[in-house]
Amino acid sequence: MDYEELKKYLKRLYLQYVSFHIKTILICLFLSILVAGSTSATAWLLDPAVKKIFVEKDQTLAWLIPIAIIFAFTTKGLTLYFARLNILKVGQKISGELQKQITKSILFSDIQTLDSRHSGKYISNIMYDCGQVHTLVSTGVLNIMKDSFSVIFLISLMFYQNWKLALFAMIMIPLAAGLAKNLGRKMGKATVQASETSGRLVTFLTDIFRASKMIRVYQKEEIEEKKSIEVISQLVSKNIRLASLIIRATPIMETLTGIMIAGFIFYSGKLISAGELEVNNFFSFLAAMMLAYQPVRSLATINMTIHQGTAAAKRIFTVIDKPIEIKNDDDLPSLSVNKCEVEFNDVDYKYDSTNEKAIKDINFKLEGGKITALVGQSGAGKSTIINLIPRFYDPQKGTIKIDGQDIKKIKLTSLRKQIALVSQDIVLFDDTIRNNIAYANPEATHNDIENACKFAAADEFIDKLPNKFDSLVGENGVKLSGGQKQRISIARAIIKNSPIILLDEATSSLDAESERVVQNAINNLIKGRTTIVIAHRLSTIHNANKIFVLKNGKVIDSGNHSFLIENCNEYKVLYKTQLK
């Protein structure tokens, strides 16, 4: 990351987040001054302590000076505690705000945006990157304030004690600072690389959890283990390199410190012999110089924290700044539902990841209150059409209307309020059955939920569970069978009571018995509603009022089952293939 980019993201962090906590930071600044003053005081107090107690053997200050030293250290400890506590709160609040914004971005982003990026990367943004920004604000900001004032105060004390020795120390300190700065730059780069590798590990682990059954059924445990070893080994290697950079500098820094102290003692001896320096001044100066060494080193390596935190902020802002194309506009009118007729006019859609259009010149009208089925080979465009109706995607060409109203010119919330979706990819939260059903309508009563379950044919298996409606379903419904999960999904759709139902191959993954039960539940759900069905098994759509046959993104024919069997070769082939 170059200087201009670094400055850009640091400025944004300050203006949008840090500036709101400026009062707390100013308090930390004041406390940092007290820390620096207390640190300098401990070094300065050595001068009268050595002179009065050890040189002049004056016992009048034997108690006072030690008490003053204790007071200085106590003041330093308390002020540093409160400074760290306050700045940690600021860092945590900023990190929390960023996490909220990332989560909001995920919740409101276009579906295509979410589909184009691995979920593991979002998790890495929320957990790791926000943590790095927290470190930048809490540790970085405090260290800059505390260490800067400490260096200023201690160098000032050194010049007060003896300007010749101070100038000598000034020659040595830049050497230590230069080495530490170079170290910090290398550590910054190494840290960024380590964080990127850590993000890849999160992505890999997310896949492992999601594909646990598939990995085992295909016996790919060893292959995935090898992949995990490779990713983890890369992370270990990056972390070792990071640690080695710190360790590598240790002997150099210690040698340099030894040279500095040896030179200081030699030169001090000359000044003491010449009567230009007293022994008490020597000890006080030595203490000040040694105390200044740590903050100088810390300031020089702050580059690492800044680069690390800024790189994390950049990744976070990339997510937050992603434009949302499909969003609610309160200035638009609400959808007015009457017949619930759905109409496609010259609709084209192409996914960003492909060059070919998923659907082309789609023109049809779906009758309100009737069942419409979409059939065709995989990739024909069925799911794309389904996804366009609730505006998960927007077509690049053409219009989609409900009761004559262009869905792009009405409130998004009012559109989706009229639509319920039952898909083959059932989504259940790690919560109770009750809460999973009520998700569609939080105001639903227990009677509403019970009635919905009866219509969905879910009441029978729920009654057999130990905690009935309060039974936990596990992560994505792992404690339920496929048919049970689908019936919960149907009950959720029933309780929403929407006039438009979208069925995306809702029975495709079920066995014959489960399919029969679920199909009966679906029949209860769609009664009197405008229903669009993607049919995996064509035997389930005999009762559809109209069937549209798709091929290569186009409608090639339409009619009821009897008509298509007689007149549409594509439909006939599809149907007979499934009967074999």
Stockholm file with secondary structure:
# STOCKHOLM 1.0

chainA/1-580         MDYEELKKYLKRLYLQYVSFHIKTILICLFLSILVAGSTSATAWLLDPAVKKIFVEKDQTLAWLIPIAIIFAFTTKGLTLYFARLNILKVGQKISGELQKQITKSILFSDIQTLDSRHSGKYISNIMYDCGQVHTLVSTGVLNIMKDSFSVIFLISLMFYQNWKLALFAMIMIPLAAGLAKNLGRKMGKATVQASETSGRLVTFLTDIFRASKMIRVYQKEEIEEKKSIEVISQLVSKNIRLASLIIRATPIMETLTGIMIAGFIFYSGKLISAGELEVNNFFSFLAAMMLAYQPVRSLATINMTIHQGTAAAKRIFTVIDKPIEIKNDDDLPSLSVNKCEVEFNDVDYKYDSTNEKAIKDINFKLEGGKITALVGQSGAGKSTIINLIPRFYDPQKGTIKIDGQDIKKIKLTSLRKQIALVSQDIVLFDDTIRNNIAYANPEATHNDIENACKFAAADEFIDKLPNKFDSLVGENGVKLSGGQKQRISIARAIIKNSPIILLDEATSSLDAESERVVQNAINNLIKGRTTIVIAHRLSTIHNANKIFVLKNGKVIDSGNHSFLIENCNEYKVLYKTQLK
#=GR chainA/1-580 SS CCHHHHHHHHHHHHHHTGGGGHHHHHHHHHHHHHHHHHHHHHHHHHHHIIIIIIISCCGGGTTHHHHHHHHHHHHHHHHHHHHHHHHHHHHHHHHHHHHHHHHHHHHHSCHHHHHTSCHHHHHHIIIIIHHHHHHIIIIIHHHHHHHHHHHHHHHHHHHHHCHHHHHHHHHHHHHHHHHHHHHHHHHHHHHHHHHHHHHHHHHHHHHHHHTHHHHHHTTCHHHHHHHHHHHHHHHHHHHHHHHHHHHHHHHHHHHHHHHHHHHHHHHHHHHHHTTSSCHHHHHHHHHHHHHHHHHHHHHHHHHHHHHHHHHHHHHHHHHHTCCCSSCCCTTSCCCCCSSCCEEEEEEEECCTTCSSCSEEEEEEEECTTSEEEEECSTTSSHHHHHHHTTTSSCCSEEEEEETTEEGGGSCHHHHHHTEEEEESSCCCCSSBHHHHHHTTCTTCCHHHHHHHHHHTTCHHHHHTSTTGGGCBCCGGGTTSCHHHHHHHHHHHHHHHTCSEEEEESTTTTSCHHHHHHHHHHHHHHHTTSEEEEECSSGGGGTTCSEEEEEETTEEEEEECHHHHHHHCHHHHHHHHHHHC
#=GC SS_cons         CCHHHHHHHHHHHHHHTGGGGHHHHHHHHHHHHHHHHHHHHHHHHHHHIIIIIIISCCGGGTTHHHHHHHHHHHHHHHHHHHHHHHHHHHHHHHHHHHHHHHHHHHHHSCHHHHHTSCHHHHHHIIIIIHHHHHHIIIIIHHHHHHHHHHHHHHHHHHHHHCHHHHHHHHHHHHHHHHHHHHHHHHHHHHHHHHHHHHHHHHHHHHHHHHTHHHHHHTTCHHHHHHHHHHHHHHHHHHHHHHHHHHHHHHHHHHHHHHHHHHHHHHHHHHHHHTTSSCHHHHHHHHHHHHHHHHHHHHHHHHHHHHHHHHHHHHHHHHHHTCCCSSCCCTTSCCCCCSSCCEEEEEEEECCTTCSSCSEEEEEEEECTTSEEEEECSTTSSHHHHHHHTTTSSCCSEEEEEETTEEGGGSCHHHHHHTEEEEESSCCCCSSBHHHHHHTTCTTCCHHHHHHHHHHTTCHHHHHTSTTGGGCBCCGGGTTSCHHHHHHHHHHHHHHHTCSEEEEESTTTTSCHHHHHHHHHHHHHHHTTSEEEEECSSGGGGTTCSEEEEEETTEEEEEECHHHHHHHCHHHHHHHHHHHC
//
